[in-house]
Amino acid sequence: MKQTFLTLVALVCFGCGCGGGSNDGGNGGGSPTPAAIAGKWEIISSSTQNPGASNPYAAIETNLTQTGTSVFAGDQATGVISFGAQGLGALGPLNPCGGLPQATINGTVSGQNLSFTLTESGPGGSYTVTGTATISSDAQTILGSYTAPAACGSVADAGTLSGSLVPWVSGTYATTFDTGLALPLMLTEDSAHDLTATGSYQGSGFTLGGAIVGGFLTLSGNIPGLGGVILPAYYLNPPLVPLVPAVNGISTQTGDFVIFGPGDSIGLAIKQ
């Protein structure tokens, strides 16, 4: 994945519904029933064509909507960031074509298979990734592969994809940064994936607002004693935990967040 933001996942229909066989999803020999995959997804790509690149991984964060066999996510509901073997503390450049690290996703689901196209556009042109993946029987995870031709100064690339549905993140988190700052947070996520976070610092309460796309959230607001803050964070799903096994010497696990705080600090938010 070089310094390119690979990814997302798609599935092609592998021999769909032959003559009323077992793949017809109960539709009497018609098209198989599409898996329901609408929701927040965090997908991790790993380059096999350019594994030695400075940023061979990418996190695709997306809120997918689905109508029948079609899935979609607009540029306000999809973000892509590349990172290196050092983990999320070593983030790569943003959109390879310039502009914001946003993308659009268009895909088709056939049974447990999905086919997709992810497109990032900017002043330098468009960077397009296509792929295929298999959806698990419970529609909670996907596994697949992707390809991307050279564009916007990035070399051609190909690799694997592994993603999971991100659950509701409401709950209490113990958050500690490498500066020693500790911020207990109570997160509440609503049906529009907007977030409210409450907590206290040095005896004063605070409330932050934000939103979550895929597994990437941003909180902002004022904390008495700290002033205005912006706190971006990445959810650690099963594919990402092995790539970020520890933060500040603390072992990570699925459900934690890597969080970035004041003064370029980095921390770990552990769900209680």
N, C-alpha and C positions, 0 to 999 in steps of 0.2 A: 503494500500500500503506500509505499514511498511517502512523500509528503502530501499525498493526495487523500482525500477524505473518502474512502471507499464506502460504498454500501447500503445496505438494507437488504431485503431479501425477497426473492421472488420464487414463484414456483411454476413450473410448466406442468401441463397435464400429461402424465406418463400413461399412454394407452387408456384413455378415459372410456369407461363404459362399453365394453365389447359384448354385444349380443345378449344383454341381460345378465352379465356375469356379476360376481360379488362386488365389483367396484361401482355399482349403480346407485349406491347410497339409498336404496329403497325407492328409487324413482321409476321402477318398472322398465329398466333398460335405458333410461334417459341419462342426462348428465348427472354426475355424482353430486350429492349435496355438498355445497361449499362449507368448509370449516369456518366458524365464526371467530374472527381474529381482531375485531374492533377493540381499541383500547390503547393504553400506553405501552410502548415497546422500547426496550433498550437492546440494541444489536451491536455486537462486537465483531469487527472484521480483522482478519489477519492475512497479510500479504504472503503468498507463496512464491510469487514471481520476483518480488523485491524484498526478501526477508532481511537483508542487511541495510535497508534504508534507515535514515535517522528516525523516522516515524512510521513503523510498519503496521501499526494498529490504528483503528478508528472506532469511535463510538457514534452510532447513529441513534439519535433520540427522536422519537416520533409518536404522535397521537394519531393512530389510524382510525378512519371511519370506513364503514362498509355498507354497501347496498347490493344485496344479492351476491354476485360473484366479483364485483368490483371493489377495490380498496383504494383509498386516496388519503393523502396528507398534504396540505398546502405549506407554503414557506413559513407561515407563522406557527406551524405545528410540526416542523422537522428541523433539527439542527445536527450538524456533523462536525466532529473535531478529531484531529489526528493526534496521536501521542506515541512516545517511545517506550523502550523497554524499562525506563526508569519509572514508568507509571504516569498517572494523571498529573503529577507535579511537573512533568516535562511536556507541556502541550505544544503541538505543532502549529503551523500557520493556519489561518482561517481559510475562507473560500479560495480554492486554487485559481479561480478566475477573477478574484478581487471581490470586494464587497463583503456583506455579512455572511456568517457561516450557516446559511439557510439553504434548504433544498425542497423540492417537491417530489412526491412519490406517487406513482400510478401502478397499480398491480391488478392481477386477476387470480382468483382462487378457484381451483377445481378440485373438489374433494379435499384431501390433505396436502395438496400441492399449491404453490403460489408462484406466479411469475411477476417480476416487477422491473420498473425503470426508475432510477433516482437521478434527478437532474439538479445540478448547481449552476447558477448563471451569475454573471457579473460583467464588468466592463471588458474583461479579456475574452469573453465568449461563454461557452457552456461546457460543463464537464458531466458526462453521462455514465452511469453505472447500470449494468443489467445483471440479473442473477436469477437463480432458481433455488428453492428450498423446500424442505418437507416440514409440515406442521405436525406436531405431536398429536396423539389421539385426544388429549384433553385440551388442545389448543393453547397450551401454556408456553411452549418453546418451539423454536425453529432451528433447523440446521441446513446449510446450503453452501453455495459458492457464488462468486461474482466475477465479472470481467469489466475492464474499463479501458478504452483506447486512449492513446496519448492526446492530451488537450490542455490548453492554457499553460503550457510550459511543464506540465507533468508527464512523466513517461507512462507508457501502457502498463497496466497492472492486472493482477488476478489473484484470487485467494479464497479463503473460506469465511463463512458467516455462522455465528452462533448467537441466538437472542432469546430473550424471555419476556413475558408479559410482566409489567411492573405493577405490583399490587397497590392498593390504597396506602398512602404513607402516613395517615393520621396516627398520632401517638406521641409519647414522651421520649425525647432524645437527650442523652448526656453528651455534651459537645465540649471537647478540649482541643485547644490550638497549641502549636509548637512554641508560642510565646508565653504559655502558661495561662492564657485567658480561658475561663470556663463559662459557658453560656448554656444553661439548661433550657431546652426549647420544647414547647408543646405545640405540635403541628396539627392543623385541621385542614383536610382537603375536601372541597365540595364537588358536586357533580360536573362542574365546568373545569375542574382541575385547577381552580384557584386555591391559593393557600393563605392561611392566617397562622402566624407563629406568635405565641406569648411566652414571656419568660421574665426573669429578674436579674439585675446586675447591680452589685453593691447596694442592695436593699431597695432598689427602685424597679418597678415593673415597666415592661415595654411590650409593644405590639408591632409586629412586622407584617407586611403583605407581600404576596408574590404569586407565582404560578409554577406548574411543573409540566414539562414536555418530555415524554418518555420517562427516563430516569434522571433528567436534568432539571433542577429547580433553582430558582433565584428568589431570595428574600431581600427586602429593602425597607428602610425606615430609620427612625431615630432611637438610639439607645442612650439614656442618660448616663453621662460619664464617658461615653465613647463618641457621641455625635452621630452624624449620618453614616449608615453602613449599607453595603451591598454584599450579600452572602450567597455566592453561587455554590452549588453542590452537585455531586454525581452519586446516584444510587449504585450500590455495588451488587450486581446480579451475579448468578453463578459463573458465567463466562468471564466476568471482570475480576472477580476475587483472586484468581491465580495470578493475574497480571499486576494486582495491587495487594500483595499478601500482608502488608503492614503499613501503618501510617504513624510516624513518630514513635516507632518501636512497639506499637500496639497491633496485635494481629487483627485482621479484618474478617468479617463474615458477611454472608448474604443478608441484606436488610440495612447495613450500615450506609452512611454517606461520607464520601470524602468532601470536605467543605473548605472553602477558601475565605479567609477573614481579613480583618483590618491589617494594613501594613504588609500585604503579600504573605500573610501567615497561612498555614495549612493545618487542618485539623481533622478529627474523626468524630462524627455524630453517631452514637451507638443507641439503637432503639432499646428502651427499657421494658 
